[in-house]
Amino acid sequence: MTCPDLSSCRPETRLVHEGQNRTPYGETSEALFLTQGFVYESAESAERRFLNEEQGYSYTRYSNPTVAAFEERIAALEGAEMAQATATGMAAVTAAMMGQVRAGDHVVAARALFGSCRWIVEDLLPRFGVGCTLVDGPDLDAWRRAVRPATTAFLLETPSNPSLEIIDIAGVAAIAREAGATLTVDNVFATPLFQKPLALGADCVVYSATKHIDGQGRCLGGVVLASRAFIETKVQQFLRMTGPSISPFNAWVLLKGLETLPLRVERQTATAGFLADALHDHPKVRRLTYPGRPDHPQAALIARQMSGGSTMIALEVREGKAGAFRFMNALRLIRISNNLGDAKSLVTHPATTTHGRFAPELRAQMGITDGLVRLSVGLEHPEDLLADLVQALGGV
Ligand SMILES: *Cc1c(COP(=O)(O)O)cnc(C)c1O
């Protein structure tokens, strides 16, 4: 089968070629435009560009050719009309949420959110008169009950960090639509390869590109994806005026990261599946959650809305915090870090780091026990990783 034009090609092909706009030098790799600004042919041209009557760039806080190449490439993968890159994943979440609300509005969000995202909805938005209700994400009735006349926006993350709980995107999207609200999905854990929130009815998708999209621990970045109307009316002006712009250098790294994203994520997911199966019945493991195993409590929903498992495993070791710390400290190959989606396998103890600021009852509501360890599976050989995990569990 041939692929007559790029737009009808498969994701692997588009991730190598989309967004490339060669300069007259005919470079093979995408050019990196490290420039703050651009010069104009004439005063008339500058005037037209400021009036939006002429195509072209004016200032990198607004847009930049390298950043645009990254945006076009990820928009093609996501199936979104438009993307806006940001300095970090949190800048993307903040712009997506702040851009949609004003004083008097109300937001509903799933309780099991990335720590900083929870701060945005729970602490930041209320300072500006935007109310927020947190709900148990998998419980669709809880979303329905939380809706008020002023509800403007819903926010969720699935699979959630770190408990790998799944939320029914199509189900929540239908409730949002009925309420006249929008749904924003933080799709970091699923990656743009394994879950398509827009196709499931969401209005907006956000990523921390710091994770799988870079995937090699080099730079921070984020992106907001939605319809052209959504981006232009809610997100673009907020980003342009408040200024959390991505560096063209970081955008270039992420653009190149997209070329190998499918290879890395598929390999990391296959290894995660292998490790989850191998460790599931280990005597030192109290509970192992992996969204690719048939015993995941929401396996049917996963089969409906995801086309792959995950590069992440949540494993609860015996003997609580002491057991978790002994296990983590005994690892030799796998390192302790709060990053994820990296080529290097990494472990985190959420209860004392990423979610340490929450009271124990709140952590319990999010499924974060003292023995829980989050494992981000990298690109090492599966047998080497298994050997390291098994020797470290031996010390628990
Ligand atoms: C890392 C992460 C973020 C924040 O991204 P940064 O690039 O660190 O700002 C947001 N949501 C989820 C689910 C994440 O894993």
The ligand as a Gaussian input file, in Angstrom:
#p B3LYP/6-31G(d) Opt

LIG

0 1
 C        4.907000      15.905000      34.646000
 C        3.457000      16.068000      34.550000
 C        2.886000      17.347000      34.460000
 C        3.721000      18.621000      34.520000
 O        4.668000      18.692000      33.511000
 P        6.021000      19.580000      33.592000
 O        6.599000      19.448000      32.242000
 O        6.843000      18.992000      34.680000
 O        5.594000      20.971000      33.935000
 C        1.512000      17.443000      34.341000
 N        0.723000      16.336000      34.330000
 C        1.245000      15.090000      34.425000
 C        0.335000      13.927000      34.407000
 C        2.615000      14.910000      34.526000
 O        3.136000      13.681000      34.613000

